[in-house]
Amino acid sequence: MSVLVIGSVAFDTIETPFDKAERCLGGSASYISLASSYFTGAVRLVGVVGGDFPKKAITMFNDHNIDIEGLEIVKSGKTFHWHGKYHFDMNMRDTLSTELNVFADFNPRIPQSYKACKYVCLGNMDPDLQRGVLSQVEKPRLIVCDTMNFWIESKYDELMQTLKLVDVIIINDAEARELTKEHSLIKAGKKILTLGPKFVIVKKGEHGALLFTKDSLFSAPAYPLEDVFDPTGAGDTFAGGFIGWLAKTDDFSTENMRRAVIYGSVMASYTVEKFGLERLKDLSWIEINDRFREFKRLASFEEI
Amino acid sequence: MSVLVIGSVAFDTIETPFDKAERCLGGSASYISLASSYFTGAVRLVGVVGGDFPKKAITMFNDHNIDIEGLEIVKSGKTFHWHGKYHFDMNMRDTLSTELNVFADFNPRIPQSYKACKYVCLGNMDPDLQRGVLSQVEKPRLIVCDTMNFWIESKYDELMQTLKLVDVIIINDAEARELTKEHSLIKAGKKILTLGPKFVIVKKGEHGALLFTKDSLFSAPAYPLEDVFDPTGAGDTFAGGFIGWLAKTDDFSTENMRRAVIYGSVMASYTVEKFGLERLKDLSWIEINDRFREFKRLASFEEI
């Protein structure tokens, strides 16, 4: 099945305590699309870039069979540029600058050829725009949504409206607490289930992820990386691997949703090994499945 | 196989945001012994209490087949009393008072009848005393050791000596980071393996636990409690369930060590449901195995 991805396409300048990379290709839609592309041959990207967007980035999308009919190129404008610096504790970062440029006026228009996509992934953006996307698509089978603290704080009511329309929300632990005013992640996850989504995924960074459904909870381990080289895009990559697996298998059973969480974790564990999309763009299916089995070994135990 | 437990026996006055309990029976040796007693019929306790130690506590130990020949009663003294208050975030607590009383002069003497115990659990105490215990026992098959930040900070070199002699160290995430000066728990756990122990368990509270061996890592989930009623003794209970299972099965294979971590987690998940030892003292084997299977359901996923 095909996956429709809506989000930012950006340049990221990334500083870590160990190295620096200037103007790497990034943005939520890039990570989500690329991660999904390993699972399904039909990824349709919607985003906006400026006249400075390089040909080699277009080539990279093409090489991964990512359809960019929906990537608007504003010739007179500049592509979104984010500049951030990670602390020694890589869970912390400072944004040094955010130049929204053409992304400031982003109003996603879904091309006719995309409208029948059965899987929709709404990258982190204004919840009004997310609903705007949903008003343009025809009966998707699954809608996955990301968000962030900025929208929880500045557009809470609008976010609540969006949550009513989505099937899966992917959120991190701090955001889940902020959204629900519950310190316990278990309470927070269950509370979010009452807001609309049938599936709630709470990402916990180095502690893995939780998948809440109405009648079950899945605790997924984190891949035991000794060093995270660059955490940028890990959350978006997770979302891409997750929806990619579901689009490939078209099965929403609890067992398969759990597999999707692990495939999301697998993809994210590769992304953080190098800057930006460097690692994600050159993965093999063997590497993906090897790591899936590593997750399995990491978490397995048996009754005697 | 029999388990030798050395640690504190205390009264705890516990305040949580929701309730308060005065002078409950507690102390590391009480929790470890009681948790172990569900797995093996032969638990031998070594500790010290004052003349104020109540008969009903003795009866409780007897009822669980915990041998208290090694529990010294100093008639003229008073039992160790700890008073603490938990924050709304129950991972945080303030110690309001610590009256060590007879525990200040604790110098564990191992009764002759205990010396052949094959499983030894050294509760959190001065690492010099922990080594003193080991000098009195005859070739145990497994030595499990707990410690805390206080000893890492005040008796680092002595703790290093103790670590060389033990098989398993159980430590929490903050302590593992402090001991190794590594932020990454993966690096920290691996580093502790080079200090002596063949097995390192890093407890992560609401995020579960990690078991490191020379050639494998196990990530155990946490039981998804919505409310922790009283976290006191959870770590000691974990150690007791862990060593109890191993004493019952006498099998140090990786698979069985993983099971032991889950049984430790099961016991701890019950302890925190009520004040002090209230929940732990009335468990059934059916409850223990039911929860083991809940842990299994929580963590399981399969390749397609």
Boltz contact constraints between the chains, C-beta under 6 A:
constraints:
  - contact:
      token1: [A, 89]
      token2: [B, 183]
      max_distance: 6.0
  - contact:
      token1: [A, 183]
      token2: [B, 89]
      max_distance: 6.0
  - contact:
      token1: [A, 184]
      token2: [B, 226]
      max_distance: 6.0
  - contact:
      token1: [A, 186]
      token2: [B, 224]
      max_distance: 6.0
  - contact:
      token1: [A, 186]
      token2: [B, 226]
      max_distance: 6.0
  - contact:
      token1: [A, 187]
      token2: [B, 226]
      max_distance: 6.0
  - contact:
      token1: [A, 207]
      token2: [B, 207]
      max_distance: 6.0
  - contact:
      token1: [A, 217]
      token2: [B, 224]
      max_distance: 6.0
  - contact:
      token1: [A, 219]
      token2: [B, 221]
      max_distance: 6.0
  - contact:
      token1: [A, 219]
      token2: [B, 298]
      max_distance: 6.0
  - contact:
      token1: [A, 219]
      token2: [B, 299]
      max_distance: 6.0
  - contact:
      token1: [A, 221]
      token2: [B, 219]
      max_distance: 6.0
  - contact:
      token1: [A, 224]
      token2: [B, 186]
      max_distance: 6.0
  - contact:
      token1: [A, 224]
      token2: [B, 217]
      max_distance: 6.0
  - contact:
      token1: [A, 226]
      token2: [B, 184]
      max_distance: 6.0
  - contact:
      token1: [A, 226]
      token2: [B, 186]
      max_distance: 6.0
  - contact:
      token1: [A, 226]
      token2: [B, 187]
      max_distance: 6.0
  - contact:
      token1: [A, 258]
      token2: [B, 301]
      max_distance: 6.0
  - contact:
      token1: [A, 259]
      token2: [B, 301]
      max_distance: 6.0
  - contact:
      token1: [A, 262]
      token2: [B, 301]
      max_distance: 6.0
  - contact:
      token1: [A, 298]
      token2: [B, 219]
      max_distance: 6.0
  - contact:
      token1: [A, 299]
      token2: [B, 219]
      max_distance: 6.0
  - contact:
      token1: [A, 299]
      token2: [B, 299]
      max_distance: 6.0
  - contact:
      token1: [A, 301]
      token2: [B, 258]
      max_distance: 6.0
  - contact:
      token1: [A, 301]
      token2: [B, 259]
      max_distance: 6.0
  - contact:
      token1: [A, 301]
      token2: [B, 262]
      max_distance: 6.0
